[in-house]
């Protein structure tokens, strides 16, 4: 699909007031996206698991405005309080999507949003947040234009989500998702994500992800800044080539169900992401001492138990512990007894590969 295909259809129904609400999950990248173009497209493709319990719930009320405007009139309430900090990001998002959703300038929007997990701490809160908002907007467009093409609905929701936050486009579908054009994958695109459904091994059914909250504070360097630093990074081109190679490797692993190879690749990707941060100009470090301790504990447990448990990291200190559903009991005991003491206030979140967003 081309950019022009995402422009909204003719307004058929007059709506004076309506409210929509969506739950949208976070996702965890297995092959990481780190580095983007000016149009919010990725320098390399990425593959992710969509989660279930780590989610954002967003409710948007659209009220017809009597005033003409060239911009979107909105207020944002986060966790029950008006939030000025998120306003610039949402303003930027609206300014970029008006070309595809021009009807928004005719309405006042009240955005009420909550998270089930700490925001801006490396658990992809922007992914769940921007995807939930985009789905509310698409639901409104559906009623305005009598849109009845479900495939297009979710594709445009992914497209809009990407404009708000790149990784958000991967939260629109459940299961395993790919974002980024790649000749190995039919219909793949830099503009939106696609769900990978064919030939995924049953070894990944109900795959578990326990997120260890090492640090619940807002991270010192945002992902947006991190992506920008990749533009002048000395290892950027090598990294992008590596990511394409790892996409091919992971595609084979997902089909074969080789969990040993899965663990090695996923952990390598996580450490590569953070090594890129540490070797940026300016360099920075998001891992904490507890992060490293947890990594050592996980690798030691895997070696001793022969259970295919592994870790991955997003752009933050918190650790995602990935493991098969059949090993849930043993791993849960290991986390409680050996890893929870490294968590802030002993907090961790048990999650699982999810089915995707849900309209309320």
KACOR-V427354 format. One record per residue. N is the residue number from 0. RES is the residue in one small letter. SS is DSSP state (a for helix, b for strand, c for the rest). OMEGA is omega in whole degrees, -180 to 180 (999 if undefined). D_FIRST is the distance of its C-alpha to the first C-alpha in whole Angstrom. Layout:
BEGIN
n:N res:RES ss:SS omega:OMEGA d_first:D_FIRST
n:N res:RES ss:SS omega:OMEGA d_first:D_FIRST
END
This chain:
BEGIN
n:0 res:x ss:c omega:178 d_first:0
n:1 res:x ss:c omega:-180 d_first:4
n:2 res:x ss:a omega:-177 d_first:7
n:3 res:x ss:a omega:-180 d_first:8
n:4 res:x ss:a omega:-176 d_first:6
n:5 res:x ss:a omega:176 d_first:8
n:6 res:x ss:c omega:-173 d_first:12
n:7 res:x ss:c omega:178 d_first:14
n:8 res:x ss:c omega:-178 d_first:15
n:9 res:x ss:c omega:177 d_first:19
n:10 res:x ss:c omega:-178 d_first:22
n:11 res:x ss:c omega:-176 d_first:24
n:12 res:x ss:c omega:175 d_first:26
n:13 res:x ss:c omega:-180 d_first:29
n:14 res:x ss:c omega:-179 d_first:29
n:15 res:x ss:c omega:179 d_first:32
n:16 res:x ss:b omega:175 d_first:32
n:17 res:x ss:b omega:-178 d_first:30
n:18 res:x ss:b omega:179 d_first:29
n:19 res:x ss:b omega:179 d_first:27
n:20 res:x ss:b omega:178 d_first:27
n:21 res:x ss:b omega:164 d_first:25
n:22 res:x ss:b omega:177 d_first:27
n:23 res:x ss:b omega:-174 d_first:24
n:24 res:x ss:b omega:168 d_first:25
n:25 res:x ss:b omega:173 d_first:25
n:26 res:x ss:b omega:178 d_first:24
n:27 res:x ss:b omega:-180 d_first:26
n:28 res:x ss:b omega:175 d_first:24
n:29 res:x ss:b omega:165 d_first:26
n:30 res:x ss:b omega:-167 d_first:24
n:31 res:x ss:c omega:169 d_first:24
n:32 res:x ss:c omega:-180 d_first:22
n:33 res:x ss:c omega:-174 d_first:24
n:34 res:x ss:c omega:-176 d_first:23
n:35 res:x ss:b omega:176 d_first:20
n:36 res:x ss:c omega:-176 d_first:19
n:37 res:x ss:c omega:-179 d_first:19
n:38 res:x ss:c omega:177 d_first:16
n:39 res:x ss:c omega:171 d_first:16
n:40 res:x ss:c omega:-171 d_first:14
n:41 res:x ss:b omega:173 d_first:17
n:42 res:x ss:c omega:177 d_first:19
n:43 res:x ss:c omega:177 d_first:19
n:44 res:x ss:c omega:180 d_first:17
n:45 res:x ss:b omega:177 d_first:19
n:46 res:x ss:b omega:-176 d_first:20
n:47 res:x ss:b omega:165 d_first:22
n:48 res:x ss:b omega:170 d_first:24
n:49 res:x ss:b omega:-178 d_first:24
n:50 res:x ss:b omega:-176 d_first:27
n:51 res:x ss:b omega:-173 d_first:29
n:52 res:x ss:b omega:175 d_first:32
n:53 res:x ss:b omega:-172 d_first:31
n:54 res:x ss:b omega:173 d_first:29
n:55 res:x ss:b omega:173 d_first:28
n:56 res:x ss:b omega:-178 d_first:29
n:57 res:x ss:b omega:176 d_first:28
n:58 res:x ss:b omega:180 d_first:29
n:59 res:x ss:b omega:174 d_first:28
n:60 res:x ss:b omega:177 d_first:30
n:61 res:x ss:b omega:179 d_first:29
n:62 res:x ss:b omega:-178 d_first:31
n:63 res:x ss:b omega:-178 d_first:31
n:64 res:x ss:c omega:177 d_first:33
n:65 res:x ss:c omega:-178 d_first:35
n:66 res:x ss:c omega:176 d_first:34
n:67 res:x ss:c omega:-178 d_first:32
n:68 res:x ss:c omega:176 d_first:30
n:69 res:x ss:c omega:-179 d_first:27
n:70 res:x ss:c omega:-178 d_first:27
n:71 res:x ss:c omega:178 d_first:26
n:72 res:x ss:b omega:-177 d_first:30
n:73 res:x ss:b omega:168 d_first:30
n:74 res:x ss:b omega:-180 d_first:32
n:75 res:x ss:b omega:178 d_first:32
n:76 res:x ss:b omega:-179 d_first:34
n:77 res:x ss:b omega:-179 d_first:34
n:78 res:x ss:c omega:175 d_first:37
n:79 res:x ss:c omega:-179 d_first:39
n:80 res:x ss:b omega:175 d_first:39
n:81 res:x ss:b omega:-173 d_first:37
n:82 res:x ss:c omega:179 d_first:36
n:83 res:x ss:c omega:-174 d_first:36
n:84 res:x ss:c omega:-178 d_first:34
n:85 res:x ss:c omega:-172 d_first:31
n:86 res:x ss:a omega:-179 d_first:31
n:87 res:x ss:a omega:179 d_first:29
n:88 res:x ss:a omega:-180 d_first:26
n:89 res:x ss:a omega:177 d_first:25
n:90 res:x ss:a omega:179 d_first:26
n:91 res:x ss:a omega:178 d_first:24
n:92 res:x ss:a omega:-179 d_first:21
n:93 res:x ss:a omega:-179 d_first:22
n:94 res:x ss:a omega:-178 d_first:22
n:95 res:x ss:a omega:-177 d_first:18
n:96 res:x ss:a omega:-178 d_first:17
n:97 res:x ss:c omega:177 d_first:19
n:98 res:x ss:c omega:-177 d_first:16
n:99 res:x ss:c omega:-179 d_first:14
n:100 res:x ss:c omega:-174 d_first:17
n:101 res:x ss:a omega:-179 d_first:20
n:102 res:x ss:a omega:-176 d_first:22
n:103 res:x ss:a omega:-179 d_first:23
n:104 res:x ss:a omega:-180 d_first:26
n:105 res:x ss:a omega:-174 d_first:27
n:106 res:x ss:b omega:168 d_first:28
n:107 res:x ss:b omega:-176 d_first:30
n:108 res:x ss:b omega:172 d_first:29
n:109 res:x ss:b omega:-175 d_first:31
n:110 res:x ss:b omega:-180 d_first:30
n:111 res:x ss:b omega:-172 d_first:32
n:112 res:x ss:b omega:177 d_first:31
n:113 res:x ss:b omega:177 d_first:33
n:114 res:x ss:b omega:174 d_first:32
n:115 res:x ss:c omega:-176 d_first:34
n:116 res:x ss:c omega:-178 d_first:34
n:117 res:x ss:c omega:180 d_first:35
n:118 res:x ss:c omega:174 d_first:33
n:119 res:x ss:c omega:-179 d_first:32
n:120 res:x ss:c omega:177 d_first:34
n:121 res:x ss:c omega:174 d_first:31
n:122 res:x ss:c omega:175 d_first:30
n:123 res:x ss:c omega:177 d_first:27
n:124 res:x ss:a omega:178 d_first:28
n:125 res:x ss:a omega:179 d_first:25
n:126 res:x ss:a omega:-180 d_first:22
n:127 res:x ss:a omega:-177 d_first:24
n:128 res:x ss:a omega:-177 d_first:25
n:129 res:x ss:a omega:178 d_first:21
n:130 res:x ss:a omega:178 d_first:20
n:131 res:x ss:a omega:179 d_first:22
n:132 res:x ss:a omega:-179 d_first:22
n:133 res:x ss:a omega:179 d_first:19
n:134 res:x ss:a omega:175 d_first:19
n:135 res:x ss:a omega:179 d_first:22
n:136 res:x ss:a omega:180 d_first:20
n:137 res:x ss:a omega:176 d_first:17
n:138 res:x ss:a omega:177 d_first:20
n:139 res:x ss:a omega:178 d_first:22
n:140 res:x ss:a omega:179 d_first:19
n:141 res:x ss:a omega:180 d_first:19
n:142 res:x ss:a omega:180 d_first:23
n:143 res:x ss:a omega:-170 d_first:22
n:144 res:x ss:a omega:-175 d_first:20
n:145 res:x ss:c omega:178 d_first:21
n:146 res:x ss:c omega:-178 d_first:17
n:147 res:x ss:c omega:179 d_first:18
n:148 res:x ss:c omega:-175 d_first:15
n:149 res:x ss:a omega:180 d_first:15
n:150 res:x ss:a omega:179 d_first:12
n:151 res:x ss:a omega:180 d_first:10
n:152 res:x ss:a omega:-176 d_first:13
n:153 res:x ss:a omega:178 d_first:13
n:154 res:x ss:a omega:178 d_first:10
n:155 res:x ss:a omega:176 d_first:10
n:156 res:x ss:a omega:177 d_first:14
n:157 res:x ss:a omega:178 d_first:13
n:158 res:x ss:a omega:180 d_first:11
n:159 res:x ss:a omega:180 d_first:14
n:160 res:x ss:a omega:179 d_first:16
n:161 res:x ss:a omega:-180 d_first:15
n:162 res:x ss:a omega:179 d_first:16
n:163 res:x ss:a omega:180 d_first:19
n:164 res:x ss:c omega:-172 d_first:20
n:165 res:x ss:a omega:-176 d_first:18
n:166 res:x ss:a omega:-179 d_first:19
n:167 res:x ss:a omega:-179 d_first:19
n:168 res:x ss:a omega:-180 d_first:15
n:169 res:x ss:a omega:-179 d_first:17
n:170 res:x ss:a omega:-175 d_first:19
n:171 res:x ss:c omega:-180 d_first:17
n:172 res:x ss:c omega:176 d_first:18
n:173 res:x ss:c omega:174 d_first:21
n:174 res:x ss:c omega:-177 d_first:23
n:175 res:x ss:b omega:-175 d_first:21
n:176 res:x ss:b omega:176 d_first:18
n:177 res:x ss:b omega:171 d_first:16
n:178 res:x ss:b omega:177 d_first:14
n:179 res:x ss:c omega:-180 d_first:13
n:180 res:x ss:c omega:-179 d_first:12
n:181 res:x ss:c omega:-175 d_first:15
n:182 res:x ss:c omega:-179 d_first:15
n:183 res:x ss:c omega:-173 d_first:18
n:184 res:x ss:c omega:179 d_first:15
n:185 res:x ss:c omega:177 d_first:13
n:186 res:x ss:c omega:177 d_first:9
n:187 res:x ss:c omega:-174 d_first:10
n:188 res:x ss:c omega:171 d_first:8
n:189 res:x ss:c omega:-173 d_first:10
n:190 res:x ss:c omega:-177 d_first:9
n:191 res:x ss:c omega:180 d_first:10
n:192 res:x ss:b omega:173 d_first:12
n:193 res:x ss:b omega:177 d_first:13
n:194 res:x ss:b omega:176 d_first:16
n:195 res:x ss:b omega:-175 d_first:18
n:196 res:x ss:c omega:-173 d_first:20
n:197 res:x ss:c omega:170 d_first:21
n:198 res:x ss:c omega:174 d_first:25
n:199 res:x ss:c omega:-178 d_first:25
n:200 res:x ss:c omega:177 d_first:29
n:201 res:x ss:a omega:176 d_first:31
n:202 res:x ss:a omega:-178 d_first:33
n:203 res:x ss:a omega:176 d_first:30
n:204 res:x ss:c omega:178 d_first:31
n:205 res:x ss:c omega:-180 d_first:32
n:206 res:x ss:c omega:-173 d_first:32
n:207 res:x ss:b omega:175 d_first:34
n:208 res:x ss:b omega:173 d_first:33
n:209 res:x ss:b omega:-177 d_first:36
n:210 res:x ss:b omega:179 d_first:36
n:211 res:x ss:b omega:-179 d_first:39
n:212 res:x ss:c omega:179 d_first:39
n:213 res:x ss:c omega:-178 d_first:41
n:214 res:x ss:c omega:-179 d_first:41
n:215 res:x ss:c omega:178 d_first:39
n:216 res:x ss:c omega:177 d_first:40
n:217 res:x ss:c omega:-176 d_first:37
n:218 res:x ss:c omega:-172 d_first:36
n:219 res:x ss:c omega:179 d_first:37
n:220 res:x ss:c omega:-177 d_first:34
n:221 res:x ss:c omega:177 d_first:31
n:222 res:x ss:a omega:179 d_first:28
n:223 res:x ss:a omega:178 d_first:26
n:224 res:x ss:a omega:179 d_first:29
n:225 res:x ss:a omega:178 d_first:29
n:226 res:x ss:a omega:-180 d_first:26
n:227 res:x ss:a omega:-180 d_first:27
n:228 res:x ss:a omega:178 d_first:30
n:229 res:x ss:a omega:-179 d_first:28
n:230 res:x ss:a omega:-180 d_first:27
n:231 res:x ss:a omega:-175 d_first:31
n:232 res:x ss:c omega:-178 d_first:32
n:233 res:x ss:c omega:-177 d_first:34
n:234 res:x ss:c omega:-171 d_first:32
n:235 res:x ss:a omega:-176 d_first:28
n:236 res:x ss:a omega:176 d_first:27
n:237 res:x ss:a omega:179 d_first:29
n:238 res:x ss:a omega:-178 d_first:28
n:239 res:x ss:a omega:177 d_first:24
n:240 res:x ss:a omega:179 d_first:25
n:241 res:x ss:a omega:-179 d_first:27
n:242 res:x ss:a omega:177 d_first:24
n:243 res:x ss:a omega:178 d_first:22
n:244 res:x ss:a omega:-179 d_first:25
n:245 res:x ss:a omega:173 d_first:26
n:246 res:x ss:a omega:179 d_first:22
n:247 res:x ss:a omega:179 d_first:23
n:248 res:x ss:a omega:-178 d_first:27
n:249 res:x ss:a omega:177 d_first:26
n:250 res:x ss:a omega:178 d_first:24
n:251 res:x ss:a omega:-180 d_first:27
n:252 res:x ss:a omega:-180 d_first:29
n:253 res:x ss:a omega:178 d_first:27
n:254 res:x ss:a omega:-177 d_first:27
n:255 res:x ss:a omega:-177 d_first:31
n:256 res:x ss:c omega:180 d_first:32
n:257 res:x ss:c omega:-174 d_first:34
n:258 res:x ss:a omega:176 d_first:35
n:259 res:x ss:a omega:179 d_first:37
n:260 res:x ss:a omega:177 d_first:34
n:261 res:x ss:a omega:-179 d_first:32
n:262 res:x ss:a omega:-177 d_first:35
n:263 res:x ss:a omega:-178 d_first:35
n:264 res:x ss:a omega:-177 d_first:32
n:265 res:x ss:a omega:179 d_first:31
n:266 res:x ss:a omega:177 d_first:34
n:267 res:x ss:a omega:179 d_first:33
n:268 res:x ss:a omega:-180 d_first:30
n:269 res:x ss:a omega:-178 d_first:32
n:270 res:x ss:a omega:176 d_first:34
n:271 res:x ss:a omega:179 d_first:32
n:272 res:x ss:a omega:-176 d_first:30
n:273 res:x ss:a omega:174 d_first:34
n:274 res:x ss:a omega:176 d_first:35
n:275 res:x ss:a omega:177 d_first:33
n:276 res:x ss:a omega:-177 d_first:34
n:277 res:x ss:a omega:-180 d_first:37
n:278 res:x ss:c omega:175 d_first:37
n:279 res:x ss:c omega:174 d_first:35
n:280 res:x ss:c omega:13 d_first:37
n:281 res:x ss:c omega:179 d_first:38
n:282 res:x ss:c omega:177 d_first:38
n:283 res:x ss:c omega:-176 d_first:38
n:284 res:x ss:c omega:179 d_first:39
n:285 res:x ss:c omega:176 d_first:37
n:286 res:x ss:c omega:176 d_first:39
n:287 res:x ss:c omega:177 d_first:42
n:288 res:x ss:a omega:179 d_first:45
n:289 res:x ss:a omega:177 d_first:45
n:290 res:x ss:a omega:-180 d_first:41
n:291 res:x ss:a omega:178 d_first:43
n:292 res:x ss:a omega:179 d_first:46
n:293 res:x ss:a omega:179 d_first:43
n:294 res:x ss:a omega:179 d_first:41
n:295 res:x ss:a omega:180 d_first:45
n:296 res:x ss:a omega:-179 d_first:46
n:297 res:x ss:a omega:-179 d_first:43
n:298 res:x ss:a omega:178 d_first:43
n:299 res:x ss:a omega:179 d_first:47
n:300 res:x ss:a omega:180 d_first:46
n:301 res:x ss:a omega:-179 d_first:44
n:302 res:x ss:a omega:-177 d_first:46
n:303 res:x ss:a omega:-173 d_first:49
n:304 res:x ss:a omega:-175 d_first:48
n:305 res:x ss:c omega:175 d_first:45
n:306 res:x ss:c omega:-177 d_first:43
n:307 res:x ss:c omega:176 d_first:39
n:308 res:x ss:c omega:177 d_first:39
n:309 res:x ss:b omega:179 d_first:37
n:310 res:x ss:b omega:162 d_first:36
n:311 res:x ss:b omega:-179 d_first:33
n:312 res:x ss:b omega:167 d_first:32
n:313 res:x ss:c omega:-178 d_first:30
n:314 res:x ss:c omega:-180 d_first:30
n:315 res:x ss:c omega:-176 d_first:34
n:316 res:x ss:c omega:-173 d_first:37
n:317 res:x ss:c omega:-173 d_first:36
n:318 res:x ss:b omega:172 d_first:36
n:319 res:x ss:b omega:179 d_first:34
n:320 res:x ss:b omega:-175 d_first:36
n:321 res:x ss:b omega:-178 d_first:34
n:322 res:x ss:b omega:180 d_first:36
n:323 res:x ss:c omega:-180 d_first:36
n:324 res:x ss:a omega:-176 d_first:37
n:325 res:x ss:a omega:180 d_first:40
n:326 res:x ss:a omega:-173 d_first:41
n:327 res:x ss:a omega:-176 d_first:41
n:328 res:x ss:a omega:-178 d_first:45
n:329 res:x ss:a omega:-178 d_first:46
n:330 res:x ss:a omega:178 d_first:43
n:331 res:x ss:a omega:178 d_first:44
n:332 res:x ss:a omega:178 d_first:47
n:333 res:x ss:a omega:-180 d_first:47
n:334 res:x ss:a omega:-179 d_first:45
n:335 res:x ss:a omega:-173 d_first:47
n:336 res:x ss:a omega:-171 d_first:50
n:337 res:x ss:a omega:-173 d_first:49
n:338 res:x ss:a omega:-174 d_first:46
n:339 res:x ss:a omega:-179 d_first:46
n:340 res:x ss:a omega:176 d_first:49
n:341 res:x ss:a omega:-176 d_first:46
n:342 res:x ss:c omega:175 d_first:44
n:343 res:x ss:a omega:-178 d_first:45
n:344 res:x ss:a omega:179 d_first:47
n:345 res:x ss:a omega:-172 d_first:46
n:346 res:x ss:c omega:169 d_first:43
n:347 res:x ss:b omega:-176 d_first:40
n:348 res:x ss:b omega:176 d_first:37
n:349 res:x ss:b omega:-179 d_first:37
n:350 res:x ss:b omega:-174 d_first:33
n:351 res:x ss:b omega:175 d_first:32
n:352 res:x ss:c omega:-173 d_first:28
n:353 res:x ss:c omega:-177 d_first:27
n:354 res:x ss:c omega:178 d_first:25
n:355 res:x ss:c omega:-177 d_first:22
n:356 res:x ss:c omega:180 d_first:23
n:357 res:x ss:b omega:176 d_first:25
n:358 res:x ss:b omega:-179 d_first:25
n:359 res:x ss:c omega:999 d_first:29
END
